[in-house]
């Protein structure tokens, strides 16, 4: 009987967390500045996704979106509406997006605990 319980527990499918991505206050500020500069409505959300491609196999995508799909995870982070599709949520679980300023420039930085490798540009990763 113990063997049956062991097999069943291994077959459990992990669902994506309710909040797969954390967006820091600094990153939200930069998203809002960009949203305003590009003329998007204030109610427009930030769609965070993972797409196939890039140097390492997957790449991060940030887009403004005012439409939500029925299966999307939609939540508020530091006053910003965040939209993540369920497939991307699996790859992004636990990820923090920050905005960094450095000697080599400025931009969004993805701290993804699921990535086992990244490329030099920081926008591509492998799992």
Phi, psi and omega in degrees: 000324179298325179296321179296316179298319180297316180295316180298320181292330178286337182274357181296130179267129180278124178277151177295147180294160180295328179234086184289332185234134173257131179248120182292161180301321179294319178293320178298318179300316181290324176297315181295322176297314180296317180302315180293315180297326181270000174080021178280150177296145182299332181281351181295139181264170176259117176270123179249126185218167174240132179234153174290139179134196181077178182293330188250002177116322177230154175222150178278147177226132175238124180218152172276140183213135178249010178236135179249140175270158181302328184269354181295148169269122182235127181206169180254136179226114181052039178084002180252133174283123181248136181234125180225130176285155186297328178291314177298324182302326179295320179282337184261357184309122179087002183285142172244132175253126179235166173245124185240146174246132181209179182298331182263005178132190181230154177169178179281136180242128179261118175257092187252112181292347180274343183283127177261352177200149177224164176265174182296332182282340178083000180256003181230145182209169175230149179241000000 
